[in-house]
Amino acid sequence: MQRVFFGSLKMASQEPDMVATDNRSIEKENHNSSSPKQLNDAEVVEVTNADYALALASGPKLNPTSLASIQLFLILLVAFMGSMSNGFDGQVMGAVNGMQQYLNYFSIPADEGGGVGTPTALIFGIYNIGSIVGVLVAGPVTDGRFGRRGGMFTGATIIVVGAIVITLAQSRAYLLGGRFVLGFGVSITATACPSYVVELSPPQWRGRLTGLFNTFYYAGSILCTGISIGTGRLASTTSWRAPLAIQIVPAGILVLFVWFLPESPRWLMSVDRKDEARRFLAKYHGNGDENAPLVLLQWKEFEEAIKLDASDKRWYDYTELFNTPNARYRTYMMLMMGFFGQWSGNGLGYFLTVLFGNAGVRSQDRRLVLNFVNTVISAIGASIGTSLSDTVARRKMWFWGTLASASTLVIVTGCTAKFGLEGSNNPDGANAAIAFIFLFGFVFSLAYTPLQALYPTECLAYNTRAKGMAMYSLAVSCAGLVGQYAGPIALQNISWRYYIVYVCWDLFECTMVWFFAVETKGRTL
């Protein structure tokens, strides 16, 4: 039996100029079940990607314009709606929070630029509480008898219900209830959708396709922030109800089409539907050849993974994530991405209209336009990061992206402090603050957007992936709860000084990534 774990031996496929900490990589433990050795006595051996490289070199080479590839892209496009739904909620509330019509309707206290204080903290934070509760069922639903598709369908259906509730909300209580339901549903899709995308993607395209999945967050963001510019000029409640209603669209597409999609070949293997799994791999990964080297390699990998102990079949049992040193290291890396991906300054994005107000922008319409522009710039950064995800090492992208984020926040803090004060007569200084807010969105999205979907799934072994991604969703929700609850209160009390907290934390993140992060690029699943 083989178990995958994290070790510290140098891999032949890694770049020679990396520092010692770059040598952390996924390795294998050879353990003969008939041997008297116990697991903790197993010898560590070096494993390279020679088999994987040989399989790719042996062909056949996949053609991205072939009928099978186009079909695969369309299949994955439906799963991308899960990320798009998340993007809608992430940005639409930020835009709506900057509308005076919304603030007046729900009697929410506001600062220059949008809602702040405890009421706003509760409205934003309850979403993450829903996500935390959703994690309890996300793993079992995604691993259950209906597979990854069942998880996507369940989560998307709940999102539709939540979106309807907040769109029709007549009071804060309705709004809070709908936000809770939305968070619950997103937690399930955030577990099922990325696992589905990773497991369907051919290994040589996995980085780009998984990064593209997370980039679809911005497809939702751009649409909702663009709509908010127009509706924000309306005097009625339609100004904020219309953007909230649009959230129904991507989740609705997922609900309507998910049962027409093929199931994950890895899940099919786990429930002994081997013929279906083999046909899928042959069609989409082997140009129709069941004996293609890459198909055979993945088949062998599937068989080895499924032989691992069966605790993942027990919905309540998460011990596989912690029961060996290698499993714990994998889990720690996954959790590190979960927390760092929410605490690197991007949490300020929920309150961008307030940041623009702090920078000296007094017009609601201009703040909404700037919010839209920032979303477009962030999407460009995410697209570039996705295109680089199969060529640039994960660890390098993570470290340098975080350092660049800290650097831009330093300049935003300085410019806002000096030129964003009421009565400031230096529009150039205020514009500099706005420009670096845009630059922060660009560099953060370039680094983190592809990594947030890709890195956790690459760290986790198959037999723990669904529950591991559920735990990842829990980490993201907990981190988001802290940031989204504390953010409005901090912005009300200490204004731009709150940015300094993120600068210091980003520097801490850089240290952790440099010394502990593991390189996963080019490894098999």
N, C-alpha and C positions, 0 to 999 in steps of 0.2 A: 504494500500500500504506500502511496505517496501523499504527503501533506505539503502544502505550499506555505512558506513562511518568509519573514523578512530577516535577512542576515546582513553581514557586513563585508563579504568578499567582493573583490572587484570583478565586474562582468566584462567579458571580452568585447561586447558591443557598445560599451560606454565610451564617451569622449575622453581622450587621454589628458586633456588639459583641466579636467575638473579637480577640485580640491578633494581632500579625503572624504568629506561628508557626502560627496556625490557618489561614492562607491556603494552606498546603501542601495540594495536592489532586491527584487523578488528572486528567491532561490528555492530549491527543493531539498527535501529531506528524504533520503532513501531508507525505507524501513521494511524489512522482510517480515511478514506476519509469522513466519515459522521460526524466526530467530528468537533466542531467549532474551535478547536485548529489550529493555523497556524503551518507551518513547523518548524519555528524557536522556537516554544514553545514545540516541541515534547520532550517527556521524553526519556532519555537514559537508556537502559536496558542492562544487561550483557547477552551475548550469548556465549555458549560454543560449542564445536564440538561434543556434545553428540549424536546428530542424525547421524552425519558422522561416529563416532566410532561404533555406534550400527549397522549401515548399513554394515560396513565392517565385523563386528563380525557375522552378520546374514548370510553372504555368499550370493551366492556361491563364493568360492575363485578362483581367476583367475589363470590359469595355463599358464606360459610363453611359454611352449612348445606345447600348443594346436594349432590346425590348424588356429583358428580365431586369436590367438595372433600372430602367425607367419605372417599371412596376414597383421595384423595391423603394425607390425614392418617393413614389406616391403613397405607398404603405406607411413609410416613416413620416410623411407630411401630415397624415391624420394624427399620429402620436405627438407630433410637434404642437398640436393644439393644446396639449396639457401645459406646455411651457408658455404658450401665448395667453392662456387663461390667467396664469400667474402674473404675467406682465401687465395685463389689464388692471388687476387689483393693485399691483405695486405702484402704478403711476396714476390711475384714475382718482384714487383717494387723495394723492398729493395735489392734483389739479383742483379737485372739488374743495379741498380744504382751503384753497386760496380764493374761493368765490364768496363774496359778501352775501349773496342770496342764500347760500347753504348755511353760512354762519348765523345769519339772522333767523332763518327758519327753525333751527335747533337751539337757538340762544347760546351759542358757543363763544366764549371769550376769545378775542383775537389780538394779535400784535400786528405791527406793520408787515403785511404780506400774507397773513393767514392765521388759522386757529392755533392756539397754544394753550398750555396749562393742562390741568387734570382732565377736563372733559375730552379734549383731543387725545390725550394719552390713553384714556379708556377706549375710545373708538378705534384707535389704531392697535392698541394692545390686545383687545379681545379677539382679534383675528388670529393672533399667535397662540392664544389660549385654546382656541378651536383646533388649531394645527397640532398642538401638543396632545389633546385628547384623541385626535384622529390617528396619531401614531400608534395608539393601542390596537387599532384594527387594520392599519395599512399593510403590515407584513402578512398577517393571515389572509386578508382578502386577496393580495397579490399572489400569494403562494397557493391559494385554495383551488378547488375543483374547476374553477373557471379561468384560472391562470392569469397571466399579465393582462389579457383583455378584460377579464372580470374586474380587476383592480381599476383599470382606466375607466370602464363604464360606470362603476360605483362612484368613483371620485367625481367624474364629470357631471353625473346626475345630481349629486349633492351641491355642486357649484351652481348649477342652473337654479336650483331651489333657493340657495342663498342670495343669488343675484336678483331674483324676483322679489324677495323680501326687502332688500335694501332699496331697490328701485321704488317700491310702493310705500316705503316707510313714512309713517305719520308722526312719529315721536322718536326720541333718542333710544327708547327701549326696543322698538322695532329695528332701528339701525344697528344697535348692539347685537341683537339676536341674529340678524342676517349676516353680520360680520363674523360671528362665531361659526355659523353654518358654512360660510365660504372657506374659512380657515380649515375646518374639518375636512371638507372635500378636497381642497388643494393639497393637504397632507397626503391623501391617498394617491392622487395623480402624480405627486412629486416622488412617490415611491415606485409606482408602476411604470410610468412613462419612460424615465431614463433607463431603467432596467431593460425594458422592451427594446428601446433604440440600440443600446449597447449589444444586446444579444442577437439582434437581427443584422447588425452591420458587419460586412466583411472586414477581417482584421486590418487590411491595408487602408481601409477608408474609415475605420472606427473613430479615429481622432477627429477628423473633419465633420463626420456626420453627428457625433455626439456633441461636439462644440456647436454645430449648427442648431441642434435641438435647443440649447440654452439661448442661442442668439434669437430664437423666435420669441423670447421674452420681450424683445424690443419691437417686434412686429405688433404685438398688443399695445405696448407702451406708446409707440408713434401714433397709432390709430386713435387711442383714447385721448392723448394730449392734444392731437390735432383737432378732434371734435370739440374738445373743451374750449378751444379758442372761440369757436363760433357760438356755442351754447352759452358761454360765459357772458356774452353780450345781451342775453335775454333777461328780462326782469322777473319772469315767472320761475316756478320750481323746475320747469323743464331744463333750465340752465344746468342743474346738477343731476336731475333724474335721467336725462338722456345718456350722458356718459356712463352712468352706473348700469343702465340697461344693456349697453353694448357688450358687457361682460358675458352675456348669455350666449353670444354667437360662437366663439371658439369651443366652449364646453359643449354646446349643442351639436356642433359638427362631430365632436368625438363620440357623443352619445349615439348619433345616427349611424355612424359608419364603422364603429369599432368592431362589430361582430362580422363585418365583411373582411377583416384582416386575418392573415395567417397568425397562428400562435408562435411564440418564441420556441426555436428548436431546442434550446436548453431545457425549457419547461416540459416540452414534449418528451424529451429523454427521461426526465425525472419521474414522469408518470407512465413510463414504459410504452410510449407511442413512437417507437424507434423508426418505423418506416416513414412516418410523416416528417420526422426530424431529418432523416437522410435525404428525402426528396427536396426539402427546403434548401438544405446546404448545397445539394447538387445544382439546383436551379439558380440560386442567387449568389453562391460563392464559388461554384465550379464550372460555370458555363454549361450546365446540363450533365456534367460527368461525375458520377458518384465515386469514381476512383481518382479524381483529381487530387494531387498531393495535399493541397490545403484543406480539402474536404476530409481526407483521411486523418490529417493531423488534428483538426478540430474534433473529429469523431472520437479519436483516442483520448483527447483532453476531456471531452464530455463524459466518457465512460469512467475515467479516473475520478473525476469530480463527483459523479453520482455515487461512487462507491464509498465516499466519505461518510462518517457516521450520520445517522438519520435524525438527530435531534431537531433539524430544521423542519421535520414533518410535524412536530408538536408546536402548535401556534404560540404557546405561552413560553417556550423555552428559547432564551437568547444566550445560553451558556456558550454556544459555539463561537461567539464573538470574543470570549474572554478566557477560554479554558486552556490555551497554550500560549507561550510567549509570542510566537509568531502571529497568532490570532489577535492577541492584545495589541501588538504593534500595528497591525493592519487597522484595527478599530481606532487606535489613537490618531493615526494619520487621517482617517476619514473624519473623525470628530474635530481635528484641528482645522480642516478645510471648512467644516460646517460653521464653527464659531468665527474663524478669521474672515470667512466670506461675508459675514454680517457685521463685523466690527471694524472694518477697515476704512470707515468714513462714508461708505455707501448708504448707511442708515439715514444720513442727512438728506438723501435724495427724496425721502417721503415728505420732506418739508422744504423743498426747493423754493417755493414761493416765499416762504419766510426768510430764507437765505438771501433771495434777491431783494426782499424788503430791507433786510439788514444792510445790504450793499448800497442802498440808496434809491431803489426803484420804487416809485410811489404809485404808479398806475397798475391797476389790476390787470388790464388787458395786456400791457407789456410784460408783466410777470408771467402770464399764461403763455404768451408767445415765446419768451425765453425758456420756459419749462419745456415747450415743444422742441425748440432748437437743441436744448441739452439732450433730449431723448434721441434725436437724430444723430448727434455727434457721438453719443454713447453707442448707438447701434453700429456706426461706422467702425468704432474701436473694437466692438465685439466681433464684427465680420472679419476684420484683419486678424484678430487673435485666433479666430476659428481657422482661417486659412493657414496659419502658422502652426497649428496644433499637432500636425503630423511631422513637422520638421524641427521645431524648437523644443528643447527639453522642458518637461513640466516644471521641474524644480527651479530652473533659471527664470522661466516666465513668472512663476509665483514670487520669487524673491525680488526681482527687479521691478515687477509691477507694483508690489507693495511699497518699495522704496520710492518709486516715482509718485505714488499716491500720497505718501507722507510729505514729499517735497512740494507738491502743488498745494496741499492743504496749508502748509506754512505760509505760502504767499497769499492765499485766500484770507487767512486769519489776519495777516498784517495789513492788507489793503482794506478789508472790512473795518478793522479797528480804526484806521486813520481817515478813510474817506467815506465810510458808510453812515456817519453820524448825521442826525437831523440838522439841516442847515448847511451841510458841507457844500462848498462851491467848487469842488474838483470832480467834474463828471468823468474825466479821464481816469482818475484813481478808482472810482466806482466801477468803470468799465473794465479796468484791469482785474478787479475782484471777480467780476462776472466771467471774464475770459478764462481765468484759472479754475473757476467752478466747472466750466465746460471742459477744460483740459483734464481735470480730475476725473470727470465722467468718462473721458476717452481712455485714459491709461488704466483706470480700474476695470473697465469693460473689456479692454484688450486682454488683460491678464486673467481676470477672474471668471468672466462669462464662460469661456470654454472649459476652464478647470473645474468649476463648481459642479458641472454634470459629469465630466470625464474622470477626474482624479478619484473621487470616492468609489466609483464603480470599478475602476482599475485596481484599487487597493483591496477590494473585497473578493474573496473566493466565491465560486458559484453557490455553494451550499449555504452561504451566509448572506448572499447579496440582497435578497428581498428584505430580510429583517435588518441587515446592516443599513440599507437605504432608508428603512423606516426609522432607525436610530439616527441616521444622518438628518432626516427631516425633523426629528425631535430636537437635535442640536441647533438646526437652523431656526426652528420656531422659538426655542428658549432664548437664543441670542437675539432674535428679532424682537421678542417680547421686551427684553431689557432695553434695547435701543429705541423701540417705538414708544415705550411708556416713558422712559427717561427723557427722550428727545424734546417733546413739547414743553415739559416742565423746565428742563435746563435752558431751552431757548427763551422761555419767559423770564427766567431769573438771572441768567448770566449771559444771555445773548451770544455774540460771536466767540466769547471765551470758551464756549463748549467745544469749539473746533480743536482747541489745544489738546483736549482729552484724546481725540482720535489721532493726532500727530504722534503723541507719546506711545499710544497703543500700537500704531503701525510700526514704529521702530522696534518695539518688543517683538512683533510678529516677524520682522525681518531676521531677528536673532534666532527665533525658534525655527524658521524655515531653513536658515543657513546650516544649523547644527543637527537638525533632526529629520527634515523632510526627505522622503524617499523618491528616487526617480522611477517612474513607471512607464515611460514612453517605450514603445516597441516590445512590451512584454505580452505574453499570451494571457488570456483570461482564466 
